[in-house]
Amino acid sequence: MNSSLFYLAASGMLCVLLWTPYILNRVFAWGIPAFASNYPSKKFPAEAPAIPVWAERAQRTHLNMVETLPAFAAVVLAAYLTDANNDIVNSWAAVFFWARIFHASVYILGVPYLRTPTYLVSWAAVLIIGAQVVF
C-alpha cells in the first residue's frame, strides 16, 4: 500500500475517533438514558448540563479535523493519481498525521503555546503535498 494512502486512511480513522472524548464526557455528565434520547431534561437546550473546558476543546479538536481532512484527502489523492514525487508526498503525509495527533493531544490537554504550531505544521504539510501536484 502506498504510504500516503495509509496516512490518509489513518487520518480518516483519527477524525472518526476524535469525537470519542467529547461524547464519553456527555454520557457521564448526562447519564445514558438522557444521552440516548438526546435531551438530558425537558428544559434542554435552554438548561444544558455544563460541559468541562477540556470536553469543549475535544469537540473543537474534532471539528477542526473535520474541516482539515477534505483538503488533505484532496492533495493526497491528487498526488497519488499524478506523477508527484512519492518520497516527498509520503513523508509529508506522515508529518500531517503525526502533527494532527500532537495537535489533538495538546489542544484537549490545554497545553499553552503548542496548539497553533502543531496545527501550522499540518497545514504546511497539506500545502507541500499540494505543491508537488501543482508545480
Disulfide bonds with the S-S distance in Angstrom:
none
